[in-house]
Amino acid sequence: MSVDPELTAHLHQCAQRLAADELPAGWDIVPGVTGYRVAHNAELRIYYREFHCRSPLDNLRGFLLGSPATRTRRAGEALRYVGIGAPENLAWGKLPGAREYLFTEAPAGQDIATWLTSTVAGRAGETLAIRRQLLEALGIFIGRVHATGFVPGDLKASDVFAARLEDRFQFTLINNERTIQRQPPSGRMLLRNLMELNLLPPAAISRADRMRFFVAWRRQLRELSPIEAKVLAAEAYHWAMRSLYESGRL
């Protein structure tokens, strides 16, 4: 998306109003987000996110690595540079009270959690084929992300969007504030991402579905030994089931 000066000026004005608890025409607050304000304009297909340092550690991290908004922009640009889907940055700036804002293009499609929930009732015929295609394509995508050295700081199923275009899936990583690049990524980093992705109840995704994803992911990281791969798969699954049980979701 090419950004014209008029749209940029309009977005800056919207940021001032949103930060002042006003709601410009066409904008809606995204519910269920804690810690910062997120708004969406469906017609323009644009998201607004407001950043602020939440703790002394955030202040130190901002001093050393850049502010949360800066880190999000840089990570998104680095991902797109190597061909990994991430929202395009449209406009950004500073707000009173040491806050910052960032406008990004809305990702195409819907998040993986929604995809899996919407297809769970029809595990037959074409729906089953699409579901299996999604899981295998997702495994390839996340494996490619890790193979290029990127480790998302947040990688729940709701942090990955998928759009099915011409019988193929395209993916977008939407929450990149804590995404880093480390080559090669450590086993602990990979495990954390796999644990987050597994944090879905069995009603939404079966063990066979999880294995379908994992096998596709594993093919992208051939440097992993069979033992290491098995340990990662088992640990990620058991941690997720334990976490779901302790939170009352299982």
TORZA-705103 format. One record per residue (C-alpha): residue in three letters; x, y, z. Coordinates in pm, 1 decimal. Example, Ala and Ser with C-alpha at 12.3 -4.5 7.8 and 13.67 -1.06 7.14 Angstrom:
   res         c1         c2         c3
   ALA     1230.0     -450.0      780.0
   SER     1367.0     -106.0      714.0
//
This chain:
   res         c1         c2         c3
   MET        0.0        0.0        0.0
   SER      143.6      338.8     -103.9
   VAL       63.4      612.1      147.6
   ASP      -29.9      954.1       10.3
   PRO       41.5     1272.6      208.8
   GLU     -328.2     1346.7      262.6
   LEU     -386.7     1007.7      426.4
   THR      -76.7     1053.6      642.0
   ALA     -199.5     1394.5      762.5
   HIS     -544.9     1250.0      829.1
   LEU     -397.4      964.5     1034.7
   HIS     -191.1     1203.0     1245.6
   GLN     -508.3     1398.8     1325.2
   CYS     -689.5     1075.6     1413.6
   ALA     -406.5      980.3     1648.7
   GLN     -444.0     1305.0     1843.5
   ARG     -818.3     1245.8     1884.6
   LEU     -787.5      877.2     1973.4
   ALA     -521.8      957.1     2232.7
   ALA     -762.0     1213.1     2384.2
   ASP    -1033.7      945.5     2420.3
   GLU    -1225.9     1073.6     2119.7
   LEU    -1347.7      841.8     1844.8
   PRO    -1319.0      981.5     1490.7
   ALA    -1582.2      878.6     1236.3
   GLY    -1519.2      530.6     1098.8
   TRP    -1301.4      417.8     1390.7
   ASP    -1386.5      158.3     1655.0
   ILE    -1195.0       58.0     1965.9
   VAL    -1081.5     -303.6     1950.9
   PRO    -1216.0     -473.9     2265.5
   GLY    -1027.7     -716.2     2485.8
   VAL     -685.5     -549.5     2450.9
   THR     -513.1     -467.7     2778.3
   GLY     -214.7     -242.1     2840.8
   TYR     -260.3      -15.0     2537.8
   ARG     -528.0      128.7     2309.6
   VAL     -601.4      -35.5     1973.7
   ALA     -852.6       97.1     1719.1
   HIS     -962.3      -18.9     1375.9
   ASN    -1104.6      152.5     1069.2
   ALA    -1277.4     -116.2      862.2
   GLU    -1330.2      103.7      556.3
   LEU     -966.8      214.1      535.3
   ARG     -842.8     -129.2      655.5
   ILE     -608.1       37.7      904.1
   TYR     -519.9      -33.9     1267.8
   TYR     -409.4      220.2     1527.8
   ARG     -200.6      114.1     1824.2
   GLU      -91.0      332.0     2112.3
   PHE      230.2      250.8     2301.5
   HIS      364.2      353.0     2639.9
   CYS      628.3      221.8     2876.0
   ARG      457.0        6.8     3136.6
   SER      742.4      -48.3     3382.8
   PRO     1100.1       57.7     3468.9
   LEU     1216.1     -243.8     3266.9
   ASP     1027.7     -108.0     2965.6
   ASN     1204.4      226.3     3014.0
   LEU     1545.3       53.1     3020.5
   ARG     1459.7     -159.6     2718.4
   GLY     1344.0      152.0     2534.9
   PHE     1669.8      329.8     2615.4
   LEU     1881.7       38.0     2493.9
   LEU     1675.8     -101.3     2206.0
   GLY     1433.5      172.7     2107.3
   SER     1077.1      243.5     2210.2
   PRO      803.3      -22.2     2169.3
   ALA      668.1      159.0     1861.8
   THR     1016.5      179.0     1709.9
   ARG     1083.3     -189.2     1775.1
   THR      748.7     -283.2     1618.5
   ARG      822.0      -78.7     1305.8
   ARG     1173.4     -212.6     1267.1
   ALA     1070.4     -574.0     1318.1
   GLY      790.2     -543.2     1064.4
   GLU     1024.5     -390.8      808.5
   ALA     1288.0     -659.4      869.7
   LEU     1030.8     -936.7      827.8
   ARG      894.4     -793.3      504.0
   TYR     1248.6     -745.3      372.0
   VAL     1302.3    -1122.7      370.4
   GLY      953.7    -1195.5      235.9
   ILE      773.6    -1275.2      562.2
   GLY      427.4    -1124.0      595.2
   ALA      395.4     -836.2      843.7
   PRO      165.5     -529.6      850.8
   GLU      290.0     -232.9      651.9
   ASN      371.4       74.8      859.6
   LEU      165.3      374.8      745.1
   ALA      220.7      656.4      997.8
   TRP      365.7      702.9     1344.2
   GLY      455.3      971.0     1593.9
   LYS      471.1     1084.5     1956.0
   LEU      190.0     1171.7     2196.7
   PRO      175.4     1356.6     2529.2
   GLY      273.8     1157.0     2836.4
   ALA      567.5      973.9     2674.8
   ARG      330.5      780.3     2450.8
   GLU      369.9      690.3     2085.2
   TYR      139.2      564.0     1815.3
   LEU      161.0      351.8     1503.6
   PHE      -83.4      304.1     1215.7
   THR      -50.3      -16.9     1015.8
   GLU     -232.2     -176.6      726.8
   ALA     -486.4     -434.8      842.8
   PRO     -382.5     -793.0      763.0
   ALA     -580.8     -988.8      508.0
   GLY     -794.4    -1282.3      618.0
   GLN     -855.9    -1385.8      977.4
   ASP     -645.2    -1514.6     1262.8
   ILE     -553.5    -1882.6     1290.2
   ALA     -765.0    -1936.6     1602.0
   THR    -1072.5    -1817.4     1411.0
   TRP     -983.2    -2031.2     1109.3
   LEU     -957.3    -2344.3     1323.3
   THR    -1274.7    -2269.2     1516.3
   SER    -1473.4    -2203.1     1199.2
   THR    -1369.6    -2531.2     1037.8
   VAL    -1384.7    -2757.3     1342.9
   ALA    -1751.9    -2845.8     1288.8
   GLY    -1700.1    -2960.5      931.9
   ARG    -1411.2    -3203.1      938.5
   ALA    -1514.5    -3373.4      615.7
   GLY    -1487.6    -3321.3      243.1
   GLU    -1365.7    -2983.5      123.3
   THR    -1360.6    -2830.2      472.5
   LEU    -1130.3    -3103.8      597.8
   ALA     -899.2    -3056.3      300.1
   ILE     -881.3    -2680.6      359.5
   ARG     -811.9    -2735.0      728.6
   ARG     -526.1    -2974.0      655.4
   GLN     -389.4    -2740.2      390.5
   LEU     -397.9    -2453.8      642.0
   LEU     -207.9    -2648.6      908.6
   GLU       59.9    -2769.8      669.4
   ALA      102.0    -2423.7      515.8
   LEU      119.3    -2269.5      864.3
   GLY      392.0    -2516.5      962.6
   ILE      592.8    -2425.7      653.7
   PHE      546.2    -2054.3      721.7
   ILE      647.5    -2064.2     1089.5
   GLY      935.2    -2295.7     1003.8
   ARG     1057.0    -2045.6      745.5
   VAL     1026.7    -1764.5     1001.5
   HIS     1247.6    -1960.7     1242.2
   ALA     1486.8    -2076.6      969.4
   THR     1559.4    -1713.3      880.4
   GLY     1642.0    -1647.8     1246.4
   PHE     1327.0    -1457.6     1346.4
   VAL     1164.5    -1542.1     1678.8
   PRO      832.5    -1365.7     1745.8
   GLY      793.0    -1251.8     2104.5
   ASP      420.2    -1327.3     2077.6
   LEU      307.9    -1622.2     1867.9
   LYS      -34.0    -1730.7     1981.6
   ALA     -280.4    -1849.2     1717.8
   SER     -444.4    -1505.2     1738.0
   ASP     -112.1    -1338.6     1642.7
   VAL     -100.1    -1501.3     1296.9
   PHE     -346.8    -1407.3     1021.2
   ALA     -417.5    -1626.3      719.8
   ALA     -581.1    -1539.6      387.3
   ARG     -665.4    -1804.8      128.9
   LEU     -596.9    -1665.2     -217.8
   GLU     -621.3    -1879.3     -531.5
   ASP     -614.5    -2200.6     -326.8
   ARG     -301.7    -2094.8     -137.7
   PHE     -260.1    -1950.2      210.3
   GLN      -73.3    -1628.9      282.0
   PHE       21.9    -1545.5      641.2
   THR       88.2    -1226.3      836.5
   LEU      254.2    -1187.6     1178.1
   ILE       69.3     -902.4     1346.0
   ASN      228.1     -849.7     1688.4
   ASN      598.2     -781.1     1641.3
   GLU      698.0     -554.0     1927.4
   ARG      914.7     -826.0     2084.3
   THR     1019.3    -1005.9     1764.9
   ILE     1396.3    -1054.1     1744.2
   GLN     1638.5    -1206.2     1497.8
   ARG     1887.4    -1460.5     1629.7
   GLN     2078.8    -1698.3     1403.7
   PRO     2043.0    -1974.2     1488.9
   PRO     1752.0    -1935.0     1734.1
   SER     1798.6    -2129.5     2055.0
   GLY     1593.7    -2436.3     2136.7
   ARG     1436.1    -2249.3     2427.2
   MET     1315.4    -1973.1     2192.7
   LEU     1168.6    -2223.1     1948.2
   LEU     1000.2    -2409.8     2232.6
   ARG      837.8    -2091.7     2362.5
   ASN      686.1    -2019.5     2021.6
   LEU      564.3    -2376.6     1978.8
   MET      409.8    -2374.6     2327.1
   GLU      215.7    -2057.6     2246.8
   LEU       88.1    -2197.4     1917.0
   ASN      -25.6    -2515.6     2093.9
   LEU     -231.5    -2317.5     2342.8
   LEU     -561.2    -2423.4     2184.8
   PRO     -805.3    -2675.3     2334.7
   PRO     -839.0    -3025.4     2183.4
   ALA    -1189.6    -2932.1     2067.8
   ALA    -1032.7    -2681.9     1827.0
   ILE     -733.3    -2885.0     1712.3
   SER     -662.2    -3255.9     1751.9
   ARG     -326.3    -3418.9     1821.4
   ALA     -316.8    -3535.5     1458.7
   ASP     -368.8    -3175.8     1345.2
   ARG      -91.4    -3056.2     1575.0
   MET      142.2    -3320.9     1435.3
   ARG       54.1    -3219.6     1079.6
   PHE      166.4    -2866.2     1162.2
   PHE      478.5    -2984.3     1343.9
   VAL      598.9    -3215.0     1065.4
   ALA      573.1    -2929.8      813.2
   TRP      752.9    -2696.4     1057.7
   ARG     1025.9    -2952.3     1120.2
   ARG     1103.7    -2985.8      748.5
   GLN     1215.5    -2621.6      741.9
   LEU     1471.6    -2672.8     1021.6
   ARG     1682.0    -2964.8      910.0
   GLU     1961.0    -2879.7     1153.2
   LEU     1742.4    -3008.3     1436.3
   SER     1821.1    -3367.4     1527.2
   PRO     1531.1    -3617.2     1547.8
   ILE     1571.3    -3627.7     1927.8
   GLU     1560.0    -3249.1     1958.9
   ALA     1251.6    -3231.8     1737.5
   LYS     1067.6    -3496.2     1941.4
   VAL     1150.6    -3320.7     2268.3
   LEU     1025.6    -2985.7     2133.6
   ALA      700.6    -3139.3     2009.0
   ALA      631.1    -3326.9     2332.7
   GLU      723.3    -3038.3     2563.2
   ALA      517.5    -2785.8     2366.4
   TYR      208.6    -3007.8     2371.1
   HIS      228.0    -3107.5     2737.6
   TRP      296.0    -2750.8     2852.7
   ALA       -3.1    -2623.6     2655.9
   MET     -236.4    -2891.3     2793.3
   ARG     -117.6    -2824.4     3147.7
   SER     -164.8    -2450.5     3105.1
   LEU     -515.6    -2498.1     2960.9
   TYR     -606.7    -2728.3     3250.1
   GLU     -477.6    -2487.7     3515.1
   SER     -669.6    -2199.2     3358.0
   GLY     -993.2    -2400.1     3348.0
   ARG    -1008.6    -2412.7     2967.9
   LEU     -955.9    -2788.5     2945.7
//
